């Protein structure tokens, strides 16, 4: 007969001694068996236990976009649109607000005679967009002014030769529009958020129960099951430092945000698609293990395995961690490479 036994916090199916096998412990031999047996090998290695949690496939680096422009929005992108360097994030009063790449925000008007990292940033973008004749050195010279005027002419802007926060927004790279907070026809004021955007790299986001945050460690490898059943490998790239509570009463839930990078894996184009994430809950390194079904419950209590080496004998073992369909075992007379009995299919 078979019975479900709880050991080490995991429910496992084991063969119950008595009726099928007549073992008394202490390494005595089996007198009789009515259970057809196959064999499995006692192996040494890392045993990993995992836990599956729900997540969603989305895009990382979510942020709001502000602009120094003010007036009526005359064009806005659709949610899901990708905006790259030199393209319009939106238009205000008929004038485009252009995305350029860089980590420093526009905090002043850039004109001839000023210098700094923000000037170098602007010059680098102009060069990348094909406007030559200037040196990327952080000095706003006459050559920089000429390049700016050429760019302004191409964008349909007044050719002033200077750039302000109403013309350009600097972001780290290309962005994907998540939400348009200032749609066409809305009047905006200077410094008002107009878009919510994300990066273009795919990530998996998990709202992990706060009491399970020990499962998530930055840099840890995980497995992600995508819609359709395909699995890809991922790496935990960010673990939130602040817990978030939602709901109330019995429905109240406290979670920590976890982002998982999945590189260039093919994931389709769906946003917010549900996925399953397999997190490592425990790892035991360099231990002996056998398949869970090799574990036998002894009549007198505890567990054993049936060693098959020309004869068949019972070896009592101490069961440890479970993972991947295997269980950690330890006991005298047990060694790597031994064969143990498992129920035949």
C-alpha positions as CSV (number, residue, x, y, z in Angstrom):
1,X,0.0,0.0,0.0
2,X,1.1,3.6,-0.3
3,X,0.5,6.5,2.0
4,X,1.2,10.3,2.0
5,X,3.6,11.2,4.8
6,X,4.6,14.7,5.8
7,X,8.3,15.1,6.4
8,X,10.4,18.2,6.6
9,X,7.4,20.4,5.7
10,X,6.8,18.5,2.4
11,X,4.1,15.9,1.5
12,X,5.7,12.9,-0.1
13,X,4.4,9.5,-1.2
14,X,6.2,6.5,0.3
15,X,5.8,2.8,0.4
16,X,4.5,1.7,3.8
17,X,6.3,-1.3,5.2
18,X,3.9,-4.1,6.3
19,X,2.0,-6.1,3.8
20,X,4.2,-5.3,0.9
21,X,7.7,-5.5,2.6
22,X,8.5,-7.2,5.8
23,X,11.3,-5.1,7.2
24,X,12.1,-4.7,10.9
25,X,14.9,-2.0,10.6
26,X,18.5,-2.3,11.6
27,X,19.6,-3.4,8.1
28,X,17.6,-6.7,8.1
29,X,16.8,-8.3,4.8
30,X,13.5,-8.2,3.1
31,X,11.7,-11.5,3.5
32,X,9.1,-10.9,0.9
33,X,7.9,-8.3,-1.6
34,X,4.8,-8.0,-3.7
35,X,5.8,-4.6,-5.1
36,X,7.7,-4.8,-8.4
37,X,10.9,-2.8,-8.1
38,X,13.1,-0.7,-10.3
39,X,16.3,0.9,-9.1
40,X,17.7,4.5,-8.8
41,X,21.1,5.7,-7.9
42,X,22.1,7.5,-4.8
43,X,23.7,10.7,-6.1
44,X,25.7,13.5,-4.5
45,X,25.1,17.1,-5.5
46,X,23.2,20.2,-4.8
47,X,19.5,19.8,-3.8
48,X,17.3,22.7,-4.6
49,X,13.8,23.2,-3.3
50,X,11.6,25.8,-5.1
51,X,8.4,27.6,-4.7
52,X,6.2,29.0,-7.4
53,X,4.7,32.5,-7.2
54,X,2.6,34.5,-9.7
55,X,4.0,37.3,-11.7
56,X,3.3,39.4,-14.8
57,X,5.3,40.1,-17.9
58,X,5.8,43.8,-18.4
59,X,8.4,46.4,-19.0
60,X,10.9,47.9,-16.5
61,X,12.0,51.4,-15.5
62,X,8.6,52.9,-15.2
63,X,8.6,56.6,-14.6
64,X,6.7,59.8,-15.2
65,X,7.8,62.3,-17.9
66,X,7.6,66.1,-17.3
67,X,8.2,68.8,-19.8
68,X,8.9,72.5,-19.6
69,X,6.4,73.2,-22.4
70,X,3.1,74.8,-21.5
71,X,-0.1,75.2,-23.6
72,X,-2.6,72.9,-25.3
73,X,-1.4,69.4,-26.2
74,X,-1.9,69.1,-30.0
75,X,-0.6,65.5,-30.4
76,X,0.1,62.7,-28.0
77,X,1.3,59.1,-28.7
78,X,-0.9,56.0,-28.1
79,X,-0.2,53.7,-25.1
80,X,2.2,51.0,-26.3
81,X,4.1,53.3,-28.7
82,X,7.9,53.2,-28.6
83,X,9.7,56.5,-28.8
84,X,13.4,56.7,-29.7
85,X,16.0,59.4,-29.8
86,X,15.1,62.3,-32.0
87,X,11.3,61.4,-32.0
88,X,8.4,63.3,-30.5
89,X,7.1,62.5,-27.0
90,X,4.2,64.8,-27.7
91,X,3.4,68.2,-29.2
92,X,2.4,71.3,-27.3
93,X,0.9,74.3,-29.2
94,X,1.9,72.6,-32.4
95,X,5.6,72.3,-31.4
96,X,7.2,68.9,-30.8
97,X,8.9,67.9,-27.5
98,X,11.8,65.8,-28.6
99,X,13.3,62.8,-26.7
100,X,17.1,62.8,-26.4
101,X,19.2,60.3,-24.5
102,X,21.0,61.2,-21.2
103,X,20.8,61.0,-17.5
104,X,20.8,64.7,-16.7
105,X,17.5,66.6,-16.9
106,X,17.1,69.9,-18.6
107,X,17.4,72.5,-15.8
108,X,18.5,75.5,-17.8
109,X,18.5,77.0,-21.3
110,X,21.5,75.8,-23.3
111,X,22.9,78.6,-25.4
112,X,26.2,79.9,-26.8
113,X,28.8,80.6,-24.1
114,X,27.6,78.0,-21.5
115,X,29.4,74.8,-20.7
116,X,28.9,71.6,-18.7
117,X,27.9,68.0,-18.7
118,X,24.4,68.9,-20.0
119,X,25.9,70.7,-23.0
120,X,28.0,67.6,-23.7
121,X,24.9,65.5,-23.5
122,X,23.1,67.7,-26.0
123,X,26.1,67.7,-28.3
124,X,26.3,63.9,-28.2
125,X,22.7,63.6,-29.2
126,X,23.1,66.1,-32.1
127,X,26.1,64.1,-33.3
128,X,24.2,60.8,-33.0
129,X,21.3,62.3,-35.0
130,X,23.6,63.2,-37.8
131,X,24.4,66.9,-37.2
132,X,28.1,67.3,-37.8
133,X,30.5,70.2,-37.6
134,X,30.6,70.4,-33.8
135,X,32.9,68.9,-31.2
136,X,31.4,67.0,-28.3
137,X,33.3,68.7,-25.6
138,X,30.7,70.3,-23.3
139,X,31.4,73.8,-24.7
140,X,28.4,75.5,-26.4
141,X,30.3,77.2,-29.2
142,X,29.2,78.8,-32.5
143,X,29.5,75.3,-34.1
144,X,27.1,73.9,-31.5
145,X,24.7,76.8,-32.2
146,X,24.8,76.1,-35.9
147,X,24.0,72.4,-35.3
148,X,21.1,73.3,-33.0
149,X,19.7,75.7,-35.7
150,X,19.8,72.9,-38.3
151,X,18.1,70.5,-35.9
152,X,15.4,73.1,-35.1
153,X,14.7,73.7,-38.8
154,X,14.2,70.0,-39.3
155,X,11.9,69.8,-36.3
156,X,9.8,72.8,-37.4
157,X,11.0,74.9,-34.5
158,X,12.0,78.5,-34.5
159,X,15.7,78.6,-35.3
160,X,17.0,80.4,-32.2
161,X,20.1,78.4,-31.8
162,X,19.4,77.7,-28.1
163,X,17.5,74.8,-26.5
164,X,15.2,74.9,-23.5
165,X,13.1,72.4,-21.4
166,X,10.1,73.0,-23.7
167,X,11.9,71.5,-26.7
168,X,13.8,68.5,-25.3
169,X,13.4,65.9,-22.6
170,X,16.4,63.8,-21.7
171,X,15.8,60.1,-20.7
172,X,18.1,57.2,-20.3
173,X,17.1,55.6,-23.6
174,X,14.2,54.6,-25.8
175,X,10.8,54.4,-23.9
176,X,7.5,52.6,-24.3
177,X,4.4,54.7,-23.5
178,X,2.3,53.1,-20.7
179,X,-0.1,55.9,-20.0
180,X,-0.9,59.3,-21.6
181,X,-1.7,61.7,-18.7
182,X,-2.0,64.7,-21.0
183,X,-4.1,63.7,-24.0
184,X,-4.6,65.8,-27.1
185,X,-6.7,68.9,-26.3
186,X,-5.6,69.1,-22.6
187,X,-3.9,72.3,-21.4
188,X,-0.8,71.7,-19.5
189,X,1.4,73.9,-17.4
190,X,5.2,74.0,-17.3
191,X,6.5,71.1,-15.2
192,X,3.3,69.0,-15.3
193,X,3.7,65.3,-15.9
194,X,2.4,64.4,-19.4
195,X,3.3,60.7,-19.8
196,X,4.1,57.5,-17.9
197,X,6.7,55.5,-19.7
198,X,8.8,52.4,-19.2
199,X,11.9,51.1,-20.8
200,X,11.8,48.8,-23.8
201,X,13.4,45.8,-22.0
202,X,11.1,43.0,-20.9
203,X,11.0,42.2,-17.2
204,X,8.8,40.0,-15.0
205,X,7.3,41.7,-12.0
206,X,6.3,39.9,-8.9
207,X,4.3,41.3,-5.9
208,X,5.9,38.9,-3.4
209,X,4.2,38.4,-0.1
210,X,6.3,40.2,2.5
211,X,6.7,37.1,4.6
212,X,8.3,35.4,1.7
213,X,10.8,38.1,0.8
214,X,13.6,35.8,1.9
215,X,13.0,33.9,-1.3
216,X,14.1,36.8,-3.4
217,X,17.8,37.8,-3.5
218,X,19.2,40.2,-6.0
219,X,21.3,38.3,-8.6
220,X,19.6,35.0,-7.9
221,X,18.7,32.8,-10.9
222,X,15.0,31.9,-11.4
223,X,12.8,30.1,-13.9
224,X,9.9,31.8,-15.5
225,X,7.0,29.9,-17.1
226,X,5.5,32.1,-19.9
227,X,1.9,32.0,-21.3
228,X,1.8,29.0,-23.5
229,X,4.0,26.9,-21.2
230,X,7.5,27.8,-22.5
231,X,10.1,28.4,-19.7
232,X,13.0,30.9,-19.8
233,X,15.7,31.6,-17.3
234,X,15.8,34.9,-15.5
235,X,17.8,36.9,-12.9
236,X,16.4,38.9,-10.0
237,X,17.4,42.4,-10.9
238,X,15.7,44.4,-8.2
239,X,14.0,43.7,-4.8
240,X,12.0,46.6,-3.4
241,X,13.0,48.0,-0.1
242,X,9.6,49.2,1.0
243,X,6.6,47.0,1.6
244,X,3.2,47.9,0.1
245,X,-0.1,47.1,1.7
246,X,-3.3,46.8,-0.4
247,X,-6.8,45.9,0.5
248,X,-8.4,45.9,4.0
249,X,-9.6,43.5,6.7
250,X,-9.2,39.8,5.7
251,X,-8.3,40.9,2.2
252,X,-5.3,43.0,3.3
253,X,-2.1,42.0,1.7
254,X,1.5,43.3,2.2
255,X,3.9,42.7,-0.7
256,X,7.4,43.6,-1.8
257,X,8.1,44.3,-5.5
258,X,10.5,42.1,-7.3
259,X,11.8,42.6,-10.8
260,X,13.3,39.8,-12.9
261,X,15.4,40.4,-16.0
262,X,14.9,37.8,-18.7
263,X,17.4,39.2,-21.3
264,X,16.5,38.7,-24.9
265,X,14.1,35.8,-24.4
266,X,11.3,35.6,-26.8
267,X,8.2,36.5,-24.8
268,X,5.7,37.9,-27.3
269,X,4.2,41.4,-27.2
270,X,1.6,41.1,-24.5
271,X,1.9,43.5,-21.6
272,X,0.8,42.5,-18.1
273,X,0.5,38.8,-19.2
274,X,0.4,36.4,-16.2
275,X,3.5,34.2,-15.7
276,X,4.6,31.7,-13.0
277,X,8.0,32.2,-11.4
278,X,10.0,29.5,-9.7
279,X,12.0,30.9,-6.8
280,X,14.7,29.0,-4.9
281,X,13.5,28.4,-1.3
282,X,16.3,26.2,-0.1
283,X,19.6,24.9,-1.4
284,X,21.6,22.0,0.2
285,X,25.1,21.7,-1.3
286,X,26.9,18.5,-1.9
287,X,24.4,16.2,-0.2
288,X,23.4,12.6,-0.9
289,X,19.9,12.3,-2.3
290,X,17.5,9.7,-3.7
291,X,14.2,10.0,-5.6
292,X,11.3,10.7,-3.1
293,X,9.6,7.4,-4.1
294,X,12.7,5.5,-2.8
295,X,11.9,6.6,0.8
296,X,10.3,3.9,2.9
297,X,8.3,4.5,6.1
298,X,9.5,2.1,8.8
299,X,7.1,0.2,11.0
300,X,8.9,1.4,14.1
301,X,9.1,5.0,12.9
302,X,11.5,6.9,10.8
303,X,12.6,6.2,7.2
304,X,14.8,3.9,5.2
305,X,15.8,3.0,1.7
306,X,16.1,-0.5,0.2
307,X,19.6,-1.0,-1.1
308,X,19.9,-3.3,-4.1
309,X,23.4,-4.7,-4.6
310,X,23.0,-8.4,-5.4
311,X,20.7,-8.8,-2.4
312,X,18.1,-6.4,-1.0
313,X,18.5,-4.9,2.5
314,X,17.0,-2.0,4.3
315,X,19.2,0.9,5.4
316,X,17.6,3.4,7.9
317,X,18.2,7.0,6.8
318,X,17.6,10.5,8.1
319,X,15.5,12.5,5.6
320,X,16.4,16.1,5.0
321,X,15.5,18.7,2.5
322,X,13.2,18.0,-0.5
323,X,13.6,19.4,-4.0
324,X,13.2,18.5,-7.6
325,X,11.5,15.2,-6.9
326,X,14.4,14.1,-4.6
327,X,15.1,14.0,-0.9
328,X,18.3,14.4,1.0
329,X,19.3,11.3,2.9
330,X,22.0,10.5,5.4
331,X,22.9,7.3,7.3
332,X,25.7,4.8,8.0
333,X,26.3,2.4,5.2
334,X,24.9,4.8,2.6
335,X,27.3,6.0,-0.2
336,X,27.2,7.7,-3.6
337,X,26.6,5.3,-6.5
338,X,24.6,2.8,-4.5
339,X,21.3,1.6,-6.1
340,X,18.1,1.8,-4.2
341,X,14.7,0.3,-4.9
342,X,11.9,2.4,-6.3
343,X,8.4,1.2,-7.4
344,X,8.4,0.1,-11.0
345,X,6.0,1.9,-13.3
